[in-house]
Amino acid sequence: MSNSSIISPPLDKVNKSFINNIPLQNEVIARMVKNSHTGRPEDLYIGLHLKDKRKARGFIQSEVGDYVDLTLQQIQKYEKGENGINASKLMRICDLFRVKSDEFIGSGCLKFVERYHKAKENYVRNEESRRIANIEKQVTDLAKVFTPEQLAAIIQVASERQASNEINPNKSAVN
């Protein structure tokens, strides 16, 4: 399809489902953090915004790709936040949708990235708390089964093995 055959509908027909939907954005952020999404949050924000714009305008991915001189696979990666969009391609996308680049990379993107980093911080903190609580429970359970002398011996052996593994990390922990 040639670039000239792609006609954007009027701007008032644009669906802003992702961009103006903070609960949906927070859900996406939570999934990113929980699933250890390896991409950058700004790339995902821009990609999801691209997907919203594309769908709202009735385009298929290959049409956007043709206009921007990219493959369907690259557009898919952009929409998933797997790859970042370079400035020249973003400008072509903005031209296609008749919007300014601020719509993709403006304050909404910055706020999304800030919320992502806060959510990731909280997730890491909560995971550490859960890990410590789990260790405390295991120690409490062991204290019910073993005498204090047996626990001291177990701790001594575990400490020696840990020290040995720190000195020689390739050495097997099980003898």
N, C-alpha and C positions, 0 to 999 in steps of 0.2 A: 504494500500500500504506500503510495507516495505521501510526502509530508503535506502537500496541499489538499489532500482528500480528507484529512482529519480536521473536523470542525468541532470546536468546543461549544457546548450549550451555554446559555446565559449564566452568569455568575450566581444569580439568585436561586438556581436549581441545585447548587452544590450541597451535598450531604456532608455535614461536619461531624459525623458520628464519633470518630476517634479523637479528633482535636478538641472538641468541647465536652468530652465525656470523661471527667476526672475519675469517677469510679472505675471505668473501663481501663483507663491508663494505669491506675493503681493495681488493678488485677494483672495487667500485663507486666508491670514492674515486679509484682510478687512472684509471678511465674518465672521471670528472668532470674531473679535472685535464687529462688528455690532450685531451679534446674541448672544453676551455674552457667547461664548464658554467657558465651565467650565473646560475643560481639560488644560493640560500644553502645551505650544507651542512646546516644544521639543518632547513631545510624539506624537503630530500630525505630525511633520516633519519626525520623524523616521517611523511612521505608513504609511505615504504617500510614503516614500522612499521604504518601504517594499512592498507596493502595486505595485509601478512601477517595482521593481525588479521581483516580482512574475509574473506580466503580461508579462513583457519582456521575461521572461524565459519560458512562456507558462504553468505555474503551476496554479492549482486552489487552493483556500484557504485550502481545506481539505488536500491536498497533503503537503502543508507547515506545517499544523498542525500535520499531522502524523509524519513528519520528526523531528519536534521539541517537540513532545509529548504534544500537546495542542489540544483543541477542535476547531472546525470550528468557533464557536461563539467567542472564545478568539482571534483568528486571525482577525476576523471582528472588534472586539473592538480595537485591536492594529492599524489596518489600518485606523480606524476613529479617532484615537488619544484619545479614551475614557479611555484606560488603558495604563500604561507605561510597557515597556518590561524590565524584569530583565536581569542582565548581562549574566547569564548562557543561557537563551533563545536567547538573542541577539547573543551570540557566536555560537550557533547552526544554527541560521539563516545565519550568515556570512559564516559558513562552507558550508551550502547548496548553497549559491550563489557564493562561492569562492571569497569573498571580505574580506578586513580588516574592523574591527569595526569602524575605522576612517571614512569610507565611510558613515556610519549612524550617527555618533556622532561627526564628525570633525568640521572644520571651517564653512562648509555650514550650519550645524545645529545651531552653535553659531550665525552666521549672521542672520539666520531666526528668532531666538529668540529675537535678538536685534531689528530687524525691527518690530516684533510683539509688543514689549514693547513701541517703539516709536509711532506706529500706535494707540495703545490703549491710550497712553497719549494724542495724538492729538484728538482722538475721544472724550475723556472725556472733554477736553478743548472746543471743538466745541459744544458739547452737552450743556455745561454750558453757553456758549455764546448764543446759541439758546434759552435756558430757560430764560436768562436775557432779551434778545430782545423781547421775547413773553410777559414777565411781563411788560416791558416798553410800549409795544403796548396796553396792557390791561389798563394800567394806563392812557395812552393818550386817549383811547376810553372813559374811565370813565370821564375824565376831560371835554369831550365834552358834556356829559349828565348831570353831577351834578355840583352844585355850589361849590366853595372852602369850604364853611362851611359844606355842605353835605359830601364832600370827607373826611374832617377832622373827622366827626362823624363816617363814615364807617371805616376809618383807626383805630380810637379809639376802636370800637367794635371788629374789627379783631385782634388787638393787645391784648385786654383783653381775647378773646377766645384762642388765641395762648398761652398766659401766663397760662391760666387755664388748657389747654391741656398738657402743659409742666409739670405742677405740678401734674396733674392726667391724664395720657395718656389714661386710660380706659374710661374716661368720654366722652360721645358723643359730637361732635362739634355742633350738631344741637339740639336746645332745643325745 
